[in-house]
Amino acid sequence: MHFHTIEDLQTSLTKYLQELKAKSEEYSNVIGEKLRSENTTNDATEMAELKEKFEGSSDPKKKKPVKKKDQKTNWYEVGPISIYDGIGLKGELEIYFKTIDELKGKIEKIEKVKESVDGLISKGIKKGIGCVAILNHDLSLQISFIKAGEQKAKFFYKSIFTIPREEDSIAVILQ
């Protein structure tokens, strides 16, 4: 990404952060709606397990169960694809939970990047300096500052031309 000023970079990071938070909130709302409509699921233990996963354990003494590799799961690997064994709410909600966890991780990393860019400015980097930046897949930011941070002026052409006047022609006035 090319930014004319470091402030443009800050604005871009803020916008990306807001988008991630909006997605996270949207998925949380979907999970809430699905959990409230538990009438569609007949298995109460399944719903209790999902609610505990979403809200956290209600019993402070109870620790999260550690998943063992030999423990049977409902997900099957078919090459690079994981498929849930069953049709219903549980598989769908597990996907939403995993997505929210990933979004929370991204939000934390982007907030740290934004704080670092803010720290650069507070340490004396000129706000008007331009930069080229890349946000890597691991959400680390690489920045290279460039000389010209100002926008180039748009090209325009102005000319005056005259048309010789004929004495016998009718003059038309345009308003």
SEDRENLO-210078 format. One record per residue (C-alpha): residue number from 0; residue in one letter; x, y, z. Coordinates in pm, 1 decimal, m for minus. Layout:
N
+-----+------+----------+----------+----------+
: pos : code :        x :        y :        z :
+-----+------+----------+----------+----------+
: NUM :    A :        X :        Y :        Z :
...
+-----+------+----------+----------+----------+
END
This chain:
175
+-----+------+----------+----------+----------+
: pos : code :        x :        y :        z :
+-----+------+----------+----------+----------+
:   0 :    M :      0.0 :      0.0 :      0.0 :
:   1 :    H :    123.0 :    348.6 :    m81.5 :
:   2 :    F :     44.3 :    632.8 :    156.2 :
:   3 :    H :    106.5 :   1001.4 :     93.6 :
:   4 :    T :    146.3 :   1067.4 :    466.7 :
:   5 :    I :    193.5 :    862.0 :    781.0 :
:   6 :    E :   m145.6 :    992.3 :    892.0 :
:   7 :    D :   m300.7 :    814.9 :    591.8 :
:   8 :    L :   m142.8 :    493.7 :    721.5 :
:   9 :    Q :   m295.7 :    555.7 :   1064.0 :
:  10 :    T :   m636.5 :    615.2 :    906.1 :
:  11 :    S :   m607.7 :    295.6 :    704.1 :
:  12 :    L :   m518.5 :     91.3 :   1013.3 :
:  13 :    T :   m808.2 :    243.8 :   1207.9 :
:  14 :    K :  m1051.1 :    162.3 :    927.0 :
:  15 :    Y :   m926.6 :   m199.0 :    905.3 :
:  16 :    L :   m959.6 :   m233.1 :   1282.6 :
:  17 :    Q :  m1319.2 :   m106.4 :   1270.3 :
:  18 :    E :  m1402.6 :   m355.1 :    992.9 :
:  19 :    L :  m1265.3 :   m645.3 :   1198.1 :
:  20 :    K :  m1460.2 :   m536.6 :   1506.1 :
:  21 :    A :  m1780.1 :   m505.9 :   1301.6 :
:  22 :    K :  m1735.6 :   m858.6 :   1162.5 :
:  23 :    S :  m1671.9 :   m996.2 :   1511.0 :
:  24 :    E :  m1983.9 :   m828.4 :   1643.5 :
:  25 :    E :  m2188.3 :   m955.8 :   1348.7 :
:  26 :    Y :  m2079.9 :  m1315.3 :   1411.4 :
:  27 :    S :  m2146.0 :  m1277.8 :   1785.4 :
:  28 :    N :  m2499.1 :  m1163.1 :   1705.3 :
:  29 :    V :  m2551.5 :  m1461.7 :   1474.3 :
:  30 :    I :  m2432.8 :  m1698.6 :   1748.7 :
:  31 :    G :  m2665.5 :  m1531.8 :   1997.2 :
:  32 :    E :  m2961.2 :  m1570.7 :   1762.6 :
:  33 :    K :  m2876.8 :  m1936.6 :   1700.7 :
:  34 :    L :  m2843.2 :  m2007.5 :   2072.6 :
:  35 :    R :  m3173.3 :  m1834.2 :   2152.1 :
:  36 :    S :  m3349.3 :  m2049.8 :   1898.8 :
:  37 :    E :  m3247.7 :  m2367.1 :   2079.8 :
:  38 :    N :  m3595.1 :  m2504.2 :   2017.7 :
:  39 :    T :  m3464.4 :  m2638.8 :   1688.3 :
:  40 :    T :  m3212.2 :  m2859.1 :   1870.0 :
:  41 :    N :  m3347.1 :  m3146.7 :   2071.4 :
:  42 :    D :  m3021.9 :  m3232.5 :   2251.4 :
:  43 :    A :  m3003.1 :  m3013.9 :   2564.6 :
:  44 :    T :  m2652.2 :  m3130.1 :   2655.7 :
:  45 :    E :  m2527.6 :  m3016.4 :   2315.6 :
:  46 :    M :  m2675.7 :  m2669.5 :   2372.4 :
:  47 :    A :  m2535.0 :  m2648.9 :   2725.8 :
:  48 :    E :  m2191.3 :  m2736.5 :   2589.4 :
:  49 :    L :  m2218.5 :  m2467.5 :   2321.8 :
:  50 :    K :  m2340.5 :  m2204.4 :   2568.1 :
:  51 :    E :  m2049.4 :  m2287.1 :   2798.5 :
:  52 :    K :  m1809.1 :  m2251.3 :   2508.5 :
:  53 :    F :  m1956.8 :  m1912.7 :   2415.3 :
:  54 :    E :  m1998.9 :  m1764.7 :   2763.2 :
:  55 :    G :  m1715.8 :  m1944.0 :   2940.5 :
:  56 :    S :  m1752.6 :  m2186.0 :   3226.4 :
:  57 :    S :  m2001.7 :  m2077.7 :   3491.5 :
:  58 :    D :  m1817.1 :  m2279.6 :   3757.5 :
:  59 :    P :  m1483.1 :  m2110.7 :   3837.4 :
:  60 :    K :  m1339.4 :  m2438.0 :   3975.4 :
:  61 :    K :  m1417.2 :  m2623.6 :   3656.4 :
:  62 :    K :  m1131.2 :  m2616.2 :   3410.3 :
:  63 :    K :  m1161.5 :  m2641.7 :   3036.5 :
:  64 :    P :  m1130.5 :  m3001.4 :   2924.7 :
:  65 :    V :   m809.6 :  m3074.5 :   2743.7 :
:  66 :    K :   m870.4 :  m3230.6 :   2404.5 :
:  67 :    K :   m669.5 :  m3541.5 :   2345.7 :
:  68 :    K :   m558.3 :  m3651.8 :   2005.3 :
:  69 :    D :   m725.9 :  m3988.5 :   2041.7 :
:  70 :    Q :  m1055.6 :  m3830.3 :   2146.6 :
:  71 :    K :  m1323.3 :  m3870.1 :   1880.2 :
:  72 :    T :  m1424.5 :  m3547.6 :   1707.0 :
:  73 :    N :  m1699.8 :  m3478.8 :   1458.3 :
:  74 :    W :  m1462.0 :  m3320.5 :   1208.2 :
:  75 :    Y :  m1308.3 :  m3527.4 :    932.7 :
:  76 :    E :  m1015.6 :  m3424.1 :    719.3 :
:  77 :    V :  m1050.0 :  m3466.7 :    343.6 :
:  78 :    G :   m728.8 :  m3324.7 :    207.5 :
:  79 :    P :   m720.3 :  m2954.9 :    295.3 :
:  80 :    I :  m1092.5 :  m2957.3 :    382.4 :
:  81 :    S :  m1251.3 :  m3032.0 :    721.1 :
:  82 :    I :  m1606.0 :  m3163.1 :    709.8 :
:  83 :    Y :  m1841.8 :  m3179.7 :   1005.4 :
:  84 :    D :  m2006.2 :  m3519.1 :   1048.8 :
:  85 :    G :  m2367.6 :  m3429.6 :   1091.9 :
:  86 :    I :  m2624.5 :  m3178.5 :    992.1 :
:  87 :    G :  m2733.4 :  m2925.0 :   1243.2 :
:  88 :    L :  m2651.5 :  m2633.6 :   1461.6 :
:  89 :    K :  m2343.9 :  m2761.4 :   1643.5 :
:  90 :    G :  m2110.9 :  m2770.7 :   1340.8 :
:  91 :    E :  m2227.1 :  m2429.2 :   1222.8 :
:  92 :    L :  m2173.6 :  m2275.1 :   1565.4 :
:  93 :    E :  m1827.3 :  m2429.4 :   1596.8 :
:  94 :    I :  m1730.8 :  m2254.6 :   1272.6 :
:  95 :    Y :  m1862.6 :  m1921.6 :   1405.2 :
:  96 :    F :  m1674.2 :  m1967.7 :   1735.6 :
:  97 :    K :  m1350.3 :  m2043.1 :   1554.1 :
:  98 :    T :  m1398.7 :  m1739.8 :   1327.9 :
:  99 :    I :  m1457.8 :  m1511.0 :   1626.1 :
: 100 :    D :  m1144.2 :  m1643.1 :   1797.3 :
: 101 :    E :   m939.8 :  m1572.2 :   1484.8 :
: 102 :    L :  m1090.0 :  m1223.2 :   1451.9 :
: 103 :    K :  m1006.4 :  m1146.5 :   1815.2 :
: 104 :    G :   m645.8 :  m1247.0 :   1749.2 :
: 105 :    K :   m632.3 :  m1024.1 :   1440.8 :
: 106 :    I :   m783.7 :   m731.9 :   1631.9 :
: 107 :    E :   m521.1 :   m763.5 :   1906.7 :
: 108 :    K :   m235.7 :   m772.7 :   1654.1 :
: 109 :    I :   m366.4 :   m476.4 :   1451.5 :
: 110 :    E :   m413.5 :   m274.5 :   1771.9 :
: 111 :    K :    m47.5 :   m341.3 :   1859.5 :
: 112 :    V :     62.0 :   m234.9 :   1509.3 :
: 113 :    K :   m145.6 :     83.4 :   1533.6 :
: 114 :    E :      1.6 :    161.7 :   1876.2 :
: 115 :    S :    351.1 :    115.9 :   1731.7 :
: 116 :    V :    278.6 :    355.4 :   1443.7 :
: 117 :    D :    138.1 :    606.5 :   1694.4 :
: 118 :    G :    457.7 :    559.0 :   1897.6 :
: 119 :    L :    670.7 :    639.7 :   1592.5 :
: 120 :    I :    490.1 :    969.4 :   1551.7 :
: 121 :    S :    525.9 :   1054.8 :   1920.3 :
: 122 :    K :    900.6 :    983.4 :   1892.2 :
: 123 :    G :    939.6 :   1241.7 :   1617.1 :
: 124 :    I :    855.3 :   1092.1 :   1277.3 :
: 125 :    K :    713.7 :   1372.2 :   1064.0 :
: 126 :    K :    342.2 :   1333.6 :   1000.5 :
: 127 :    G :    376.0 :   1454.7 :    642.6 :
: 128 :    I :    629.8 :   1194.3 :    533.1 :
: 129 :    G :    513.5 :    941.9 :    275.3 :
: 130 :    C :    555.2 :    567.8 :    303.7 :
: 131 :    V :    505.0 :    235.1 :    135.1 :
: 132 :    A :    379.1 :    m37.5 :    367.2 :
: 133 :    I :    285.6 :   m403.1 :    356.2 :
: 134 :    L :     70.2 :   m583.7 :    609.8 :
: 135 :    N :    196.2 :   m942.1 :    605.2 :
: 136 :    H :    m16.9 :  m1253.2 :    660.0 :
: 137 :    D :    114.4 :  m1277.1 :   1015.5 :
: 138 :    L :    m16.6 :   m918.2 :   1059.9 :
: 139 :    S :    326.0 :   m763.2 :   1097.2 :
: 140 :    L :    370.9 :   m428.4 :    923.6 :
: 141 :    Q :    674.3 :   m336.0 :    716.8 :
: 142 :    I :    720.9 :     32.0 :    632.9 :
: 143 :    S :    957.8 :    207.9 :    398.1 :
: 144 :    F :    956.0 :    587.3 :    405.5 :
: 145 :    I :    970.5 :    771.4 :     75.7 :
: 146 :    K :   1085.8 :   1119.5 :    m18.9 :
: 147 :    A :    779.8 :   1284.7 :   m165.8 :
: 148 :    G :    479.3 :   1265.5 :     56.7 :
: 149 :    E :    280.7 :   1534.0 :   m121.8 :
: 150 :    Q :     19.5 :   1464.1 :   m381.9 :
: 151 :    K :    102.7 :   1568.3 :   m733.1 :
: 152 :    A :    m97.7 :   1852.1 :   m879.8 :
: 153 :    K :   m349.2 :   1753.4 :  m1145.7 :
: 154 :    F :   m261.4 :   1845.0 :  m1501.2 :
: 155 :    F :   m473.2 :   2111.5 :  m1664.0 :
: 156 :    Y :   m445.1 :   2315.6 :  m1984.3 :
: 157 :    K :   m580.6 :   2664.1 :  m2033.9 :
: 158 :    S :   m588.0 :   2843.5 :  m2365.1 :
: 159 :    I :   m757.1 :   3140.1 :  m2524.2 :
: 160 :    F :   m855.6 :   3131.8 :  m2886.2 :
: 161 :    T :  m1018.9 :   3388.6 :  m3108.6 :
: 162 :    I :  m1238.3 :   3354.0 :  m3410.6 :
: 163 :    P :  m1233.6 :   3629.2 :  m3669.0 :
: 164 :    R :  m1561.1 :   3812.7 :  m3688.9 :
: 165 :    E :  m1751.3 :   3839.2 :  m4011.6 :
: 166 :    E :  m1929.2 :   4166.5 :  m4059.1 :
: 167 :    D :  m2241.9 :   4026.2 :  m4220.6 :
: 168 :    S :  m2304.6 :   3740.8 :  m3977.5 :
: 169 :    I :  m2562.6 :   3740.9 :  m3701.6 :
: 170 :    A :  m2426.0 :   3760.5 :  m3351.1 :
: 171 :    V :  m2557.1 :   3505.6 :  m3105.3 :
: 172 :    I :  m2532.3 :   3577.9 :  m2739.8 :
: 173 :    L :  m2511.6 :   3277.6 :  m2505.9 :
: 174 :    Q :  m2606.3 :   3314.7 :  m2150.1 :
+-----+------+----------+----------+----------+
END
